[in-house]
Amino acid sequence: MTIRFGVVGTNWITDRFIQAGLENEEFILTAVYSRTEEKGLAFAAKYAGAAIYTNLEDMVSSGEVDAVYIASPNSMHAEQALICMNHGKHVLCEKPAASNSSELQKMIEAARSNDVLLMEAMKSTFMPNFGVIKDNLYKLGRVRRYFASYCQYSSRYDAYRQGTVLNAFNPEYSNGSLMDLGIYCLYPMVALFGKPDSVKATGIMLSSGVDGEGSMVMRYPHMDAVVMHSKITDSYLPAEIQGENGTMVIDKINQPYQVKIQYRDGTVEELTLPQVFEPMYYEAYEFINLLKNGQRESTVNSHANSLAVAEIMEEARRQIGLRYASDI
């Protein structure tokens, strides 16, 4: 079964997805959408045979694509996904799938009414060592705390400090630290433990109208979760899941390559699985495999998990005063 992909967006992450997709023999790139023909032609030149479109409706009406990977600015995800799904196309949408939970709910409803697959492209939850995390949680005994940090100084922050506001710090595109980086901490949390009972959030707002960094504490019946995220500072802390028998240490929550358990008696159990492919391969494989089996929703990056994460971020944004145009 060959699946013909169109892509929306001509940035570095689209390149990485295509390269990962091409590792699957069922993947073929047939179309590229860009707002400008010049960018579309330059991008598609790397991939022989891909048609160029500057109108998304034309691309999804062409009969040349079965599925669409969307990697445009966050604020455009919902509108573009709805166009694709209403034309019967399956959609793999970069995280965050939408600007808010209302948009995401409309996307889910469109997927169901059009009988198409919709999946949020959160890569980390499909990586081999995330499976290791899930499969070995029981060894920790009762889990008492989840801690995750993703703080990475943005190369675009230097321009911001000089007075140039690029897309990464522009609220028009539903950007900021929480949406761009914090989600990498929240999605694994929800995939492992479900939606928390309560959320408390703080953040540092920048003059452009987005958050530069933030912290969150979330409450579950028998545990809490602590998340730190930033685009204006760096952190080198691993993630931890702390249980009464021991603590699971994960090198990077956004890309788990190494996992171990440090038990209370001082012993250490190395759990790391070798990873053959680049991280995005596994999300592409999941999406293609779902289509091959006629399924319309991932059990890992499920609609419920994506919606729960969107609602958590929406509540956090409410608390720190971060609003986007699409919230109105």
C-alpha positions in Angstrom: 0.0 0.0 0.0 1.5 3.3 -1.1 0.4 6.4 0.6 0.8 9.7 -1.3 1.7 12.5 0.9 1.3 16.2 0.4 3.1 18.6 2.8 2.1 22.0 4.1 5.1 24.1 5.0 8.6 24.3 3.6 10.7 24.6 6.7 13.4 22.4 8.3 10.9 20.2 10.2 9.1 19.4 7.0 12.4 18.3 5.5 13.1 16.0 8.5 9.6 14.5 8.3 10.0 13.7 4.6 13.4 12.2 5.1 11.9 10.1 8.0 8.9 9.2 5.9 11.0 8.0 3.0 12.5 5.3 5.3 9.0 3.7 5.0 8.5 2.0 1.7 4.8 2.9 1.7 5.6 6.6 1.8 5.8 8.8 -1.4 5.9 12.6 -1.6 3.6 13.8 -4.4 2.8 17.4 -3.5 4.2 20.5 -1.7 2.1 23.5 -0.6 3.7 26.8 0.0 2.3 30.3 0.1 4.8 31.4 -2.5 5.8 29.6 -5.7 9.4 30.5 -5.3 9.7 28.8 -1.9 7.7 25.9 -3.1 9.9 25.3 -6.1 13.1 25.7 -4.1 11.9 23.2 -1.5 10.5 20.6 -4.0 13.6 20.7 -6.0 15.1 18.3 -3.4 12.4 15.8 -4.0 11.9 14.7 -7.6 8.3 14.3 -8.8 6.5 16.5 -6.2 4.0 19.0 -7.7 4.0 22.6 -6.4 0.8 24.3 -5.2 0.2 27.8 -3.8 -3.5 27.1 -3.2 -4.3 24.4 -0.6 -7.7 23.7 -2.0 -6.1 22.9 -5.4 -3.7 20.5 -3.8 -6.3 18.5 -1.9 -8.6 18.5 -4.9 -5.9 17.3 -7.3 -6.3 13.6 -6.8 -2.6 13.4 -6.2 -2.6 13.1 -2.4 -4.0 10.7 0.2 -2.7 12.3 3.3 -1.3 15.7 4.3 1.4 16.5 6.8 0.9 20.0 8.2 3.9 22.0 9.6 2.8 25.6 9.1 2.7 28.1 11.9 0.5 27.0 14.9 -2.2 29.5 14.2 -2.8 28.0 10.7 -3.1 24.3 11.7 -6.8 24.2 12.4 -8.0 26.0 9.2 -5.7 24.0 7.0 -6.5 20.7 8.6 -10.2 21.3 8.2 -9.7 22.1 4.5 -7.8 18.8 4.0 -10.2 16.6 6.0 -13.3 18.1 4.3 -11.7 16.9 1.1 -11.4 13.4 2.5 -7.6 13.6 3.2 -6.0 12.1 6.3 -4.0 14.6 8.4 -0.9 14.3 10.4 -0.6 17.7 12.1 2.4 19.1 13.9 2.1 19.9 17.6 0.4 21.8 18.9 -2.4 20.6 16.6 -4.4 23.8 17.2 -4.3 27.1 19.0 -6.9 26.0 21.6 -9.3 23.2 22.5 -12.2 24.7 20.6 -10.3 24.5 17.4 -9.1 21.0 18.1 -12.6 19.8 18.9 -13.7 21.0 15.5 -10.8 19.2 13.9 -11.8 16.0 15.7 -15.4 16.3 14.7 -14.3 16.9 11.0 -12.1 13.8 11.1 -15.0 11.7 12.4 -17.6 13.1 10.0 -15.3 12.6 7.0 -14.0 9.2 8.1 -10.3 10.2 8.0 -7.4 9.8 10.3 -6.3 12.8 12.3 -3.2 12.5 14.5 -1.1 15.0 16.3 2.6 14.7 15.4 4.1 14.4 18.9 7.2 12.3 18.0 8.5 11.4 21.4 5.6 9.2 22.5 6.3 6.8 19.6 10.0 6.5 20.2 11.2 3.1 21.4 12.3 4.4 24.8 8.9 5.9 25.5 7.6 2.4 25.2 10.2 1.4 27.7 9.0 4.0 30.1 5.4 2.8 30.0 6.3 -0.9 30.2 8.5 -0.4 33.3 6.5 2.1 35.4 5.2 -0.7 37.6 8.7 -1.2 39.0 8.6 2.2 40.7 5.7 1.2 43.0 3.3 4.0 43.7 4.3 7.0 41.6 4.5 10.2 43.5 5.9 12.8 41.1 6.5 13.4 37.4 9.1 16.0 36.6 10.0 17.2 33.1 11.9 20.2 31.8 12.4 21.5 28.3 14.3 24.8 28.3 16.2 25.7 25.2 17.4 29.2 24.4 16.0 30.1 21.0 18.3 31.3 18.3 15.6 33.8 17.5 15.7 35.4 20.9 18.9 37.3 20.0 17.0 39.0 17.2 14.1 39.7 19.7 16.5 41.3 22.1 17.7 43.6 19.3 14.2 44.7 18.5 13.2 42.3 15.7 10.2 40.1 16.6 10.4 36.9 14.4 7.6 34.4 14.2 8.8 32.4 17.2 7.9 35.3 19.5 4.8 36.6 17.6 1.4 35.8 19.2 -0.2 36.1 15.8 1.1 32.6 15.1 0.0 31.2 18.5 3.7 30.8 19.5 5.6 31.0 22.8 7.4 28.8 25.2 4.4 26.8 26.4 3.0 26.0 23.0 6.4 25.3 21.4 8.3 23.5 24.1 6.1 23.0 27.2 3.9 20.7 25.2 6.8 18.2 24.9 6.6 17.8 28.7 2.8 17.7 29.0 2.0 15.2 26.2 4.1 12.4 27.7 2.6 13.2 31.1 -1.0 12.8 29.8 -0.1 9.7 27.8 1.2 8.1 31.0 -1.1 9.4 33.7 -4.1 11.0 32.1 -5.4 14.5 32.6 -4.6 16.1 36.0 -7.2 17.2 38.5 -5.8 20.8 38.7 -3.3 23.0 37.1 -1.3 25.9 38.5 0.9 27.9 36.2 3.2 30.9 36.2 5.1 32.5 33.4 7.3 35.3 32.2 5.5 37.3 29.5 7.5 39.2 26.9 6.5 42.5 25.5 5.6 41.0 22.2 2.7 39.2 23.9 4.0 35.6 24.2 5.5 33.8 27.1 9.3 33.4 27.3 9.3 30.8 30.0 7.0 29.2 32.6 6.5 26.6 35.3 3.5 24.4 36.1 2.4 22.2 39.0 -0.4 19.7 38.4 -2.2 17.6 40.9 -3.3 14.0 40.5 -5.1 11.9 43.2 -1.8 10.4 44.6 0.9 12.3 42.9 1.9 15.7 41.4 3.6 16.8 38.2 6.1 19.6 37.8 6.9 21.0 34.4 9.4 23.8 33.4 9.7 25.2 29.9 11.6 28.1 28.4 12.8 29.7 25.1 14.9 32.3 26.8 17.2 30.1 29.0 18.8 26.6 28.9 18.4 23.7 31.2 20.3 20.4 31.3 18.2 18.5 33.7 16.9 15.0 32.9 13.2 14.1 33.5 12.3 12.0 36.4 9.3 9.8 37.4 9.6 9.3 41.2 8.1 6.3 42.8 8.2 4.8 46.3 10.5 2.0 45.2 12.8 4.0 42.9 13.1 6.8 40.4 13.1 6.5 36.6 15.6 8.9 35.0 15.0 9.9 31.4 17.7 11.9 29.6 15.4 14.1 27.5 11.6 14.1 27.7 11.3 15.6 24.2 13.5 12.8 22.7 14.0 9.9 25.2 17.2 8.1 24.2 18.2 6.8 27.6 16.1 5.4 30.4 17.2 3.9 33.8 15.8 3.2 37.2 17.7 4.1 40.3 16.3 2.0 43.2 16.2 3.0 46.8 18.8 0.3 47.7 21.3 1.9 45.4 21.1 -0.5 42.5 20.6 0.9 39.0 18.7 -0.9 36.2 19.6 0.2 32.7 16.5 0.0 30.4 17.6 1.8 27.3 16.7 0.3 24.0 18.9 1.1 20.9 17.2 3.4 18.4 17.7 2.5 14.8 16.0 5.5 13.1 15.7 9.2 13.6 12.9 10.3 16.0 10.3 11.4 13.4 10.5 8.0 11.7 8.3 6.4 14.4 5.5 8.9 14.2 5.4 8.5 10.4 5.4 4.7 10.8 2.5 4.9 13.3 0.5 7.1 11.0 1.1 4.9 7.9 0.4 1.7 9.9 -2.9 3.1 11.1 -3.9 3.8 7.5 -2.8 0.4 6.3 -5.1 -1.1 9.0 -8.0 1.1 8.3 -7.9 2.9 11.7 -8.9 6.4 12.2 -7.2 7.3 15.5 -3.9 6.4 17.3 -4.2 4.8 20.7 -1.1 6.7 21.8 -1.6 10.2 20.4 -5.3 9.7 20.7 -7.9 12.5 20.2 -8.6 12.3 23.9 -4.9 12.8 24.8 -4.5 15.7 22.4 -7.6 17.4 23.7 -6.5 17.0 27.3 -3.2 18.6 26.6 -4.8 21.4 24.7 -7.1 22.0 27.7 -4.2 22.0 30.1 -2.3 24.6 28.0 -5.4 26.7 27.6 -5.9 26.8 31.4 -2.2 27.6 31.9 -2.4 30.4 29.4 -5.5 31.8 31.1 -3.6 31.9 34.4 -0.6 33.8 33.0 -2.6 36.1 30.8 -1.6 34.7 27.4 -4.3 35.0 24.7 -4.3 34.5 21.0 -6.5 36.0 18.3 -8.1 32.6 17.8 -9.3 32.5 21.5 -11.8 35.2 20.8 
